[in-house]
Every structure is written in C-alpha cells, then in structure tokens.
Amino acid sequence: MPITDKIAAAKKISELLNAIITTGDFHLRYKITVDPKVGSDRPLERPEILVDLSGADSPLLLENGGELLRAFEHVSLEMLRLAPDEHEKVNFDCQNFRSARLSELRLAADVAAERVRETSMPYAFAPMSSRERRILHLALRESEDLRTESAGESAQRYVVVYPKDYQGKPPAPPVSRRR
C-alpha cells in the first residue's frame, strides 16, 4: 500500500515508537519529519518519512551494524503494510548512522568497480539487506563498463559487480565472520 496520507503514517509510527520505548524501558526520543529535505550526503535516498532517534540508549540501536535500529524500521514498515519496493519511503536513523553507512557503501562500490576494471573478473559483496543492495546498484548504475546483479537467496542475497560483457557464473560471496 503506498503512503497516501503521510501525516497519518507518521502518527502511526509515533504511536508504535511510544509503545516500544515505554514497554522496552528505552531511554530514547525521536523526531519524525515528513518530506524531509535530503542533503548532499544522501543522494541515493529520498525518504518521504524520516525518523531520527537519539538518547542515552542510542548505542543499543547501533550495535551489530544497527540491527535494533533496522528492527524498529522493519516493524514500522510492516505496520504500514508497505510493499518491499516502497520500503525506501521510510527511513530510521540514529547519530547519522545511515549517512555513514551510505558513505561506506559508496566507497565500497568505488573500490569494487576499480578492482573489476583492473582484473576483468567479477567482485562479490557479502550478503546484505535489499536496501543496501539497492544503494550499490544505484551507485554503480552510470558505470557503462560494468553491470551489477543480485545473486543468492533470501537473507544470503548479495551484489556482484561484473565487467559489462562478462559471461559466467557469479562468484560466491565472501564468508561472513559474524558469530
């Protein structure tokens, strides 16, 4: 379902966050912005609703690569019943975690592109979320000598950067070292 009433959607997110913060005894506050102005640090994202969290428990949100922050966002997306192709319309952030991650992904895309150009061999990223895969695809879309594809299944999907005319199977993603 598209976000037809952004103000109502923002109110629903606020109600959900109030319940989570109160029930979970989190020391967090948040600011919800509808149609935020997106700066030059986020050229690949254009959210319709931006939720910025802060407070003493911010480090909890950012542990394990922002896992809890992404969980808050995911629950909100499900509550709003947004289709997967509309998930970029709502963004959660904390202490500029998102813009830092975007910068990391853009840098990783540049490094991968250079490696593929030098070796003429494909480069596989580690598995990542659909939103992060999308960022890589967008970051490399104007590289006429390269192409990107997603490979793998479910939570193991990853991006592969290929020389434009490469034929062959995608390489396996790097082995995750998470415990």
Residue pairs with C-beta under 8 A, 6 or more apart in sequence:
1 80
1 81
1 82
1 83
2 82
2 86
3 9
3 48
3 49
3 80
3 82
3 86
3 89
3 90
6 34
6 35
6 48
6 49
7 34
9 49
9 80
9 90
10 32
10 34
10 49
12 79
12 80
13 32
13 49
13 51
13 76
13 79
13 80
13 90
14 30
14 32
16 75
16 76
16 79
17 30
17 51
17 72
17 76
20 26
20 72
20 75
21 28
21 30
26 55
26 57
26 60
27 55
27 56
27 57
28 53
28 54
28 55
28 56
28 57
28 58
28 61
29 53
29 54
29 55
30 51
30 52
30 53
30 54
31 51
31 52
31 54
32 49
32 50
32 51
32 52
33 49
33 50
33 52
34 48
34 49
35 48
36 47
36 49
36 50
38 45
38 46
38 47
41 99
41 102
41 103
42 98
42 99
42 102
44 102
44 106
44 135
44 138
44 139
45 88
45 91
45 98
45 102
45 135
46 88
47 88
47 89
47 90
47 91
48 89
48 90
49 89
49 90
49 91
50 91
50 93
51 72
51 73
51 76
51 90
51 91
51 92
51 93
52 92
52 93
52 94
53 61
53 69
53 72
53 92
53 93
53 94
54 94
54 95
58 94
58 95
60 68
61 68
61 69
61 72
61 94
61 97
62 68
62 69
62 94
62 95
62 97
66 94
66 97
66 101
69 92
69 93
69 94
69 97
70 92
70 129
72 92
73 90
73 91
73 92
76 90
76 92
77 87
77 90
80 90
82 89
82 90
84 130
87 130
87 131
88 131
88 134
91 98
92 98
93 99
101 132
102 135
105 132
105 135
105 136
105 139
106 135
106 139
108 125
108 136
109 136
109 139
109 140
109 161
110 139
112 123
112 125
112 140
112 161
113 140
113 143
113 146
113 161
115 123
116 122
116 123
116 146
116 161
116 162
116 163
117 145
117 146
117 163
120 163
120 166
121 163
121 166
121 171
122 160
122 161
122 162
122 163
122 166
122 168
122 170
122 171
123 160
123 161
123 171
124 151
124 158
124 159
124 160
124 170
124 171
124 172
124 173
124 174
125 136
125 158
125 159
125 160
125 161
125 173
125 174
126 158
126 173
126 174
126 176
127 152
127 155
127 156
127 157
127 158
127 173
127 176
128 157
128 158
128 159
130 157
133 150
133 157
133 158
133 159
136 148
136 159
136 161
137 148
137 150
137 159
140 146
140 148
140 161
141 148
144 164
145 163
145 164
146 161
146 162
146 163
146 164
147 161
147 162
147 163
147 164
147 166
148 159
148 160
148 161
148 162
149 159
149 160
149 162
149 170
150 157
150 158
150 159
150 160
151 157
151 158
151 159
151 160
151 170
151 173
152 158
152 173
156 173
158 173
160 170
160 171
162 170
